[in-house]
Amino acid sequence: MALATVLDDAPTLLEQAVAVLRTWPPAADLALAGVDDPADLPVGLADRALLTVSEQVLGVPLEHSVACDRCGELTTLTLARDDIPEHHPPGALTGPGSRVREPTWRDLLASGDDAVALLNRCTVTAGGTLEDLARVEGSLSGPLHAKCTGCGTHFELDVDVIELVLRALGAVPADLDRDVHVLASRYGWDLAMIEALPDHRRRRLATLAWSLP
C-alpha cells in the first residue's frame, strides 16, 4: 500500500521517482554520492538506484518489450542494474577554470523545462554551455541499441528509465486492487484482512478465487 500512496501523492514522474527512492532509500548509492536525500543524487546514479529499487519491489529485473518494425517479432530487453556500467560522475572542463557538474534530480525539479536555468544551477565556475551540460548528463534515458530475436535486425529505441520503472511499479497497486476486489467479492473478507496477507498468498488465493465457477 505504501507504493500506491507514493505514486498517487506525487503529481509528476520525476516527483514520483524521488518519492520512491525516499520510501526505499538506496543506502549504498547515497553513501557513494555523499548525500542524505535521493533528490541530491546525480541523475546517472539516481537512475541506477531506481532500477535497483524496482528490482527489489517487483522481485525481477525491469523488462521492456518492443515489436520489430521488419518482422513484428517481440524482443524483450532486460534492464538490470548489474548489467549496466557503474556510474562515474562526469565533469566537463569547458575552458580555462570553468566547469559544469552533472545535474541532480533536485536541479531538474527546480529548473523545469528551462535549460538555461539548469545550466546556471550546474555551473561550478563560469563559462559552461548547454553542450557541456548535455555532455555531463549521465542519465540512463536515451537511445538503446538491440537486435531482433526473430530476424536479427538491429534497431534503436528511445528509452526513459524513469518512465519504464514507474509504469512497472504502477502495475503493482493495480494488481493489489484487483486481488482485493476478487477476494472481497468471493469470500466477503474486509480490506484489513486482505491487506494483512503476504503478497504471494494473497495473489495465489485471488487467482484461485478468480478461477472458481
Secondary structure as GFF3:
##gff-version 3
##sequence-region A 1 213
A	DSSP	alpha_helix	2	9	.	.	.	ID=ss1
A	DSSP	alpha_helix	13	23	.	.	.	ID=ss2
A	DSSP	alpha_helix	27	33	.	.	.	ID=ss3
A	DSSP	three_ten_helix	38	40	.	.	.	ID=ss4
A	DSSP	alpha_helix	43	58	.	.	.	ID=ss5
A	DSSP	beta_strand	62	67	.	.	.	ID=ss6
A	DSSP	beta_strand	74	79	.	.	.	ID=ss7
A	DSSP	three_ten_helix	81	83	.	.	.	ID=ss8
A	DSSP	beta_strand	91	95	.	.	.	ID=ss9
A	DSSP	beta_strand	98	101	.	.	.	ID=ss10
A	DSSP	alpha_helix	105	111	.	.	.	ID=ss11
A	DSSP	alpha_helix	115	122	.	.	.	ID=ss12
A	DSSP	beta_strand	123	125	.	.	.	ID=ss13
A	DSSP	alpha_helix	130	136	.	.	.	ID=ss14
A	DSSP	beta_strand	142	147	.	.	.	ID=ss15
A	DSSP	beta_strand	154	159	.	.	.	ID=ss16
A	DSSP	alpha_helix	161	187	.	.	.	ID=ss17
A	DSSP	alpha_helix	191	195	.	.	.	ID=ss18
A	DSSP	alpha_helix	199	211	.	.	.	ID=ss19
###
